[in-house]
Structure formats: C-alpha cells, structure tokens
Amino acid sequence: MKAGHDVVIVGGGLVGASLAIALDRLGLDVGLVEATPPGSLPAVFDERNLSFADATVNALDALGVMSKLHAPIGAITRIHVSRRGDFGRASLVAADYGREAFGRVVVARDFGQALEARLGELSHLTRYRPARFVGLGEGDAEARIVRISDDDGERDLRTRLLVAADGTRSGVRAALGIEADSHDYLQTLFVARLRAARAPDGTAYERLGDHGPTALLPRGDRHFGLVHGVARDEADAVQGLDDAAFLERVQHAFGWRVGRFLSVGARSVYPAIGTVARQTIAPRAVLVGNAAQTLHPIGAQGFNLGLRDALTLAELIETGGGDPGTPGLLADHARRREEDRGRTLAMSDGLARLTANDAPLLRPLRSLGLFALDRVPSAQSLLVGGAMGYRGEVPALCRKAS
C-alpha cells in the first residue's frame, strides 16, 4: 500500500528541512526523505560558515529556527572587497543604509542542530530516514509516485507534489529528465576557522585573486570563517601543507588587514563547480536549492537563493488554497523565481570569471568597477539590495514584520 502525502521533499539538507518547516505551518501532510539516520546530521552541516542575508535571517526567525541556535552569531556590519594586484577597493557599511547589519554568520553545524530541533516539533511531518530516492513510478494527473529504499526495502510514496532538494547531483532532477549545464571553475575551496591578531569587528572581507577568493567572515566566537580558493592543480599540494605553511599562504593571499594569522582549524575542501538546471519545474514536481542551481560561493548567495526558492513555493501553496501541484501554481513559481534566480546567477558567475581572470587588459576595468562601487551610491544600492536578499518578488517571510 502506498503512503500518501500532499508534498514529498527529497533531501533533508539546508533547503529541504527549511521547506518542511515552512509547509508545516500550512497544515499539509509532508514526507521528508533523508539520507542520514536519526541522531546524525547531513554532511553539509559541518564546520563551514554560512552567511545569512538579512532576508534569510527574517525568514528563519519567523520559522522559529534562529531561536534554536546555540553558538554565537556574527553580525556583518561592513563588507570590504578588493583584488590583489589591482587598484581600488569597495567598502559598504550597513549603517549607511539604515541597517544594523547586512546579514549574520552562522556555523553550519549549529544551524543543522537548530533545524533538527525545529523539525522535531512539527506535527504534520513524516520523516523517512535513512532512505534514498530510487526512482519514479507510474503516476497520473493527480499525483506522482516516488520510489524510495530504506532498511525495510523499497516502497512507493504517492504525492501531489514532489520537491527535489537533493543537491547538485540531484537524482530526482535526472529522473524527471531535466538537463543541467555545469561549469568547472577549476578552483578548489578550503574552508576553516581562523584566528587572527585582531578579532572580528563585523567586517566581512572578500579578497579576490587569480585562482578564486580569499574571504574572511566575522564569526561570533572571536574567530573568522575562512574561504580560500586555489587552482585545482595545486589543491593536493595545499592540502598537504601543515598549519604554519597554510597560514603563510593565506596571509600572502589576503594581506594584513586583520594582522597576523595565528591559528587555523580543521580544513574542509570543496571543488567550485557551478550547475544550473535548464528548467525548474515538471508535472507535479519542482526543483529548489542546489538541485535547481549550484553557485560559485563568491558572494555567499547559494543557500540564501535556495531558501527563497523554498519560501516562494510555500507562499504560493498557502495562497493557492488547495492542490499544491497544479500546473498553474508551478508555472507561477518558475515565473516568480526567474528574476531573482537569473540576476543572482549572473552576478555570482560574472564575479567568479572576471575576478579570477589575470589578463592585464582587465585590470583597469576591475579597478574602475571597484572604484565606482565604492563611490557611486546607485551601484552600491543595487549590490546591497541583492546581497541582503531583496531582489525580484521577495517572499513575505523574508520581509521583517513592522
């Protein structure tokens, strides 16, 4: 016998779990298919540092997640952007826009624990874990059949809407026959906790280089969250460096704006590969988060964009007043996400390609761009609005209640 749900979400990571919480408010019967067993967190909830845009903070606060965080949260009150070897830099200050902060820095593991605590409070959620998506069965005009495998073998779930939140290599996306375009930036990113002579003061630094960014995010524990990009063919050698040699390398790439680097924690390694689905909807199915688009981490917009995918879907389901998987509702979702998705993808990809290109003719153009960003209010406002998550048709939960 098939279990029936209004919505089945495949993927219990950042976006999938957040969507389940948003849908529970609507009283929908939701199934969440998760790869990890009870008591464990998905691998994405590691020691990396997540930069939550202001709109994201508003939404997670409304969903009751922010109050579940236990580790100190860092506020981003200033953004400093520069490029090694180029003239010019840009400095953006939240107070100039009447804001306390542009966003917050949260440790992924703490966020995962907060989501887990919130999921445990939901009353309309069925969790299938550990379980994996196997494929699609033969559905009809009213529902999808989702085949999963768990410790008891294979089973079918019947759902009026299937949500793919299963990451960059989405099995659901492949099963739906949706193609995706990928671009390998030939960069590898090292992520770690770093301590410097000067403690964070609310400034997020983005130091651009030929082989990717070196970013420092202000954590709430007097450490910085480090992201250091290296050329792919150098990654193994960099991984083999001891802490002292690694810190020396990062110091050379970043400079001395926060003084000498003193210590670094365990390093995680990720290849920088962008992936964009050619479409985000199919009959009674929708892609959200990394299943829909995986961004280069420059600008730290990946999760923020994916959360807006999920919250827009929840909002449309709430106002739709019935079937969550109708063609009209899904078409509205694709339309509403088009501007935000397109502009955020263009910004992330454009910055990654332009800033990593060491062609001499591009240097004056980059310097001019940074100079304009630092001095032209309209250019600043455009960047700030997007970075804070206010681009396109913003979900209501992202707008702070007055």
C-alpha positions in Angstrom: 0.0 0.0 0.0 1.3 3.4 -1.0 1.8 6.1 1.7 0.1 9.3 0.6 1.3 12.9 1.2 0.4 16.3 0.0 4.1 17.0 -0.6 7.2 14.8 -0.6 10.6 16.5 -0.2 13.6 14.5 -1.3 16.6 15.9 0.6 16.9 16.9 4.3 19.7 19.5 4.0 19.5 23.2 4.5 16.8 24.0 2.0 14.7 20.8 2.2 14.5 21.0 6.0 13.6 24.7 5.9 10.8 24.0 3.4 9.4 21.2 5.6 9.2 23.7 8.5 7.5 26.3 6.3 4.9 23.9 5.0 4.0 22.6 8.4 2.6 26.0 9.2 0.0 25.3 6.5 -1.2 22.0 7.9 0.0 20.0 4.9 0.9 16.3 5.2 4.6 16.3 4.2 7.0 13.4 3.7 10.8 14.2 4.1 13.2 11.7 2.5 16.6 11.9 4.3 19.8 10.0 3.7 21.1 10.2 7.2 19.7 8.2 10.2 18.2 9.6 13.3 20.8 11.2 15.5 23.1 12.2 12.6 23.3 15.3 10.6 23.8 15.5 6.8 27.4 16.1 5.7 26.6 19.7 4.7 26.2 20.6 8.3 29.9 20.7 9.0 32.2 23.4 10.3 31.8 25.7 7.3 30.4 29.2 7.9 27.1 30.2 6.4 26.5 33.8 5.5 22.8 34.5 6.1 21.4 37.5 4.2 19.1 39.9 6.0 16.1 38.4 4.2 17.2 34.9 5.3 17.5 36.0 8.9 14.0 37.4 8.8 12.6 34.2 7.4 14.4 31.8 9.7 13.3 34.0 12.7 9.7 33.8 11.6 10.0 30.0 11.2 11.3 29.6 14.7 14.8 28.4 13.7 17.0 31.4 14.7 15.9 31.0 18.4 17.2 27.4 18.3 20.8 28.4 17.5 23.2 27.9 20.4 26.6 29.0 19.1 27.4 32.8 19.0 26.2 34.5 15.8 28.4 37.0 14.0 26.9 40.2 12.5 28.1 41.5 9.2 28.1 45.3 9.6 30.6 46.1 6.8 31.7 44.5 3.6 35.2 45.1 2.2 36.0 44.0 -1.3 39.4 44.2 -3.0 41.6 42.4 -5.5 45.2 41.5 -5.1 47.3 43.4 -7.7 44.5 45.8 -8.7 44.0 49.4 -7.8 40.8 50.3 -5.9 38.6 48.7 -3.3 35.0 48.9 -2.2 33.7 49.4 1.3 30.0 49.1 2.2 28.6 50.0 5.6 25.2 48.7 6.9 24.6 51.9 8.9 24.7 53.9 5.7 21.5 52.1 4.6 19.8 52.4 7.9 20.5 48.7 8.8 22.1 47.2 11.9 23.7 44.5 9.7 23.8 43.2 6.2 23.4 39.7 7.5 24.7 37.1 10.0 27.4 34.4 10.1 26.3 31.1 11.4 28.2 27.8 11.8 26.6 25.2 9.6 26.7 22.5 12.3 24.9 24.8 14.7 22.3 25.6 12.0 21.8 21.9 11.4 21.2 21.2 15.0 18.7 24.1 15.1 16.8 22.8 12.1 16.8 19.3 13.7 15.3 20.7 16.9 12.6 22.6 15.0 11.8 19.5 12.8 11.2 17.6 16.0 8.4 20.0 16.9 6.4 19.6 13.7 3.1 17.9 13.8 2.4 17.1 10.1 5.7 15.7 9.1 6.7 12.1 8.3 10.4 11.5 8.1 11.8 8.6 6.1 15.4 8.1 7.3 17.8 6.7 6.4 16.2 6.4 3.0 17.3 7.2 -0.6 15.4 8.1 -3.7 15.3 5.2 -6.1 13.2 6.5 -9.0 9.7 7.4 -10.1 6.8 5.1 -10.5 3.9 5.5 -12.9 1.7 8.3 -11.6 -1.3 10.0 -13.0 -2.7 13.5 -13.5 -3.4 13.8 -9.7 -0.1 12.6 -8.2 3.5 11.4 -8.5 4.7 8.0 -7.4 8.1 8.3 -5.6 10.1 5.1 -5.0 12.4 5.1 -2.0 14.6 2.5 -0.4 15.1 2.1 3.3 16.0 -0.6 5.8 12.7 -2.4 5.1 13.3 -2.5 1.3 11.7 -0.4 -1.4 8.4 1.4 -1.0 6.3 3.8 -3.0 5.1 7.2 -1.8 2.1 8.9 -3.5 2.3 12.7 -3.5 0.5 15.6 -5.1 3.8 17.5 -5.3 7.4 16.2 -5.5 10.1 18.6 -4.4 13.7 17.9 -5.4 16.0 19.3 -2.7 18.7 16.6 -3.1 21.6 18.7 -4.1 23.9 19.4 -7.0 23.9 15.8 -8.3 20.1 15.6 -7.9 18.8 12.1 -8.6 15.2 13.5 -8.8 16.3 16.0 -11.4 17.8 13.2 -13.5 14.7 11.0 -13.1 12.5 13.9 -14.2 14.6 14.2 -17.4 15.7 17.7 -16.6 19.1 18.5 -18.0 21.6 20.8 -16.3 24.6 22.8 -17.5 27.8 22.7 -15.5 30.8 24.9 -15.4 34.0 23.8 -13.6 35.8 27.0 -12.4 39.0 24.8 -11.9 39.2 26.1 -8.4 39.2 24.3 -5.1 38.0 26.0 -1.9 39.4 25.4 1.5 37.1 26.3 4.4 38.2 26.6 8.0 38.0 28.5 11.3 40.9 31.1 11.6 42.1 33.2 14.4 44.0 36.5 13.8 45.7 39.1 15.9 42.7 41.3 15.6 39.3 39.9 16.5 36.4 40.3 14.1 34.8 43.8 14.2 31.8 43.0 12.0 33.7 43.3 8.7 33.3 40.6 6.0 36.4 40.7 3.7 36.4 39.4 0.1 39.9 39.4 -1.3 39.8 38.4 -4.9 42.7 36.6 -6.7 43.7 34.9 -9.9 42.6 31.5 -8.5 39.5 32.4 -6.5 38.6 34.4 -3.4 40.1 34.5 0.0 37.3 35.6 2.3 37.1 36.2 6.0 33.7 36.2 7.6 33.2 37.6 11.2 32.0 34.7 13.3 30.6 35.2 16.8 33.3 33.4 18.7 36.2 35.9 18.0 37.3 33.8 15.1 37.0 34.3 11.4 35.4 31.9 8.9 37.9 31.4 6.1 37.3 30.5 2.5 40.5 30.3 0.4 40.4 29.5 -3.3 43.3 27.8 -5.0 43.9 26.5 -8.6 42.6 22.9 -8.9 46.0 21.5 -9.9 47.5 23.0 -6.7 44.9 21.6 -4.3 46.6 18.4 -3.3 49.8 20.3 -2.5 47.9 22.9 -0.5 46.0 20.2 1.4 49.4 18.6 2.3 50.7 21.8 4.0 51.0 21.9 7.7 49.1 24.6 9.6 52.0 27.1 9.7 52.6 26.8 5.9 48.9 27.0 5.1 48.6 30.2 7.2 51.6 31.7 5.5 50.0 31.0 2.1 46.6 32.5 3.2 48.4 35.5 4.7 50.2 36.2 1.4 46.9 36.0 -0.5 44.9 38.1 1.9 47.2 40.7 3.3 47.4 42.2 6.8 44.1 44.0 7.3 43.4 41.9 10.5 47.0 41.5 11.5 49.0 38.2 11.6 47.1 35.0 11.3 47.7 33.0 14.4 45.9 29.6 14.1 43.6 27.6 11.8 41.2 24.8 12.5 40.5 21.6 10.5 40.2 22.3 6.8 37.3 21.2 4.6 37.8 21.0 0.8 35.2 21.6 -1.9 35.5 21.9 -5.7 34.0 25.1 -7.2 31.6 23.8 -9.9 28.5 25.7 -11.0 25.4 23.8 -12.1 22.2 25.2 -13.5 19.1 23.2 -14.3 17.6 24.2 -17.7 14.2 24.2 -16.1 13.0 24.1 -12.5 9.5 22.6 -12.9 8.0 19.4 -14.3 4.4 18.0 -14.0 3.8 17.9 -10.2 7.5 18.4 -9.5 9.7 21.4 -8.7 13.5 21.8 -8.1 14.8 24.0 -5.2 18.2 24.9 -3.8 21.2 23.2 -5.3 19.1 20.8 -7.3 17.9 23.9 -9.2 21.2 25.8 -9.2 24.6 25.5 -7.5 26.5 28.8 -7.4 30.2 29.6 -7.1 30.5 30.6 -3.4 31.8 34.1 -4.2 29.3 36.5 -2.6 27.9 33.6 -0.4 24.5 33.6 -2.1 23.8 29.8 -2.6 21.7 28.9 0.5 20.1 32.3 0.5 18.9 31.9 -3.1 17.7 28.3 -2.4 15.8 29.3 0.7 13.9 31.9 -1.4 13.1 29.1 -3.8 11.5 27.2 -1.0 9.7 30.1 0.7 8.2 31.3 -2.6 6.9 27.7 -3.1 5.4 27.6 0.4 3.8 31.1 -0.1 2.2 30.0 -3.4 0.9 26.8 -1.8 -0.6 28.8 1.0 -2.4 31.3 -1.2 -3.3 28.6 -3.8 -6.0 27.2 -1.4 -5.9 23.6 -2.5 -3.8 21.3 -4.7 -0.1 22.1 -4.2 1.0 20.6 -7.5 -1.2 22.2 -10.1 0.4 23.3 -13.4 -0.7 26.9 -12.8 0.9 27.0 -9.3 4.2 25.6 -10.6 4.3 27.9 -13.6 3.8 30.8 -11.1 6.7 29.6 -9.1 9.0 29.5 -12.1 7.9 33.0 -13.1 8.3 34.5 -9.7 11.8 32.9 -9.2 13.0 34.0 -12.7 14.4 37.5 -11.9 16.0 36.7 -8.6 17.5 33.4 -9.9 18.7 34.9 -13.2 20.3 38.0 -11.6 21.9 36.2 -8.7 23.3 33.5 -11.1 24.7 36.2 -13.4 26.3 38.1 -10.5 27.9 35.1 -9.0 29.2 33.6 -12.3 30.3 37.0 -13.6 32.3 37.9 -10.5 33.9 34.5 -10.4 35.0 34.6 -14.0 36.0 38.3 -14.1 37.9 38.4 -10.8 39.8 35.2 -11.5 41.0 36.3 -15.0 44.5 37.7 -14.7 44.5 39.3 -18.2 46.4 42.6 -18.0 43.7 44.4 -20.1 41.1 43.6 -17.5 42.9 45.1 -14.5 41.9 48.7 -15.2 38.3 47.7 -15.8 38.2 45.8 -12.5 39.8 48.7 -10.7 37.3 51.1 -12.2 34.5 48.8 -11.2 35.7 48.7 -7.6 36.2 52.5 -7.6 32.7 53.0 -8.9 31.2 50.6 -6.3 32.9 52.5 -3.6 31.9 55.9 -4.8 28.6 55.6 -6.7 25.5 55.3 -4.5 23.3 53.7 -7.2 25.8 51.0 -7.8 26.1 50.3 -4.1 22.4 50.2 -3.6 22.0 47.7 -6.4 24.6 45.4 -4.9 23.5 45.8 -1.3 19.8 45.0 -2.1 20.7 41.8 -3.9 23.3 40.8 -1.2 20.7 41.2 1.5 18.2 39.0 -0.4 15.8 41.7 -1.6 15.8 41.0 -5.3 12.7 40.3 -7.5 9.5 39.2 -5.9 10.6 38.6 -2.3 8.7 36.0 -0.2 6.7 37.6 2.6 8.5 35.7 5.3 11.8 37.4 4.2 10.3 40.8 4.9 10.5 41.7 8.6 7.2 42.4 10.2 6.8 46.0 11.2 
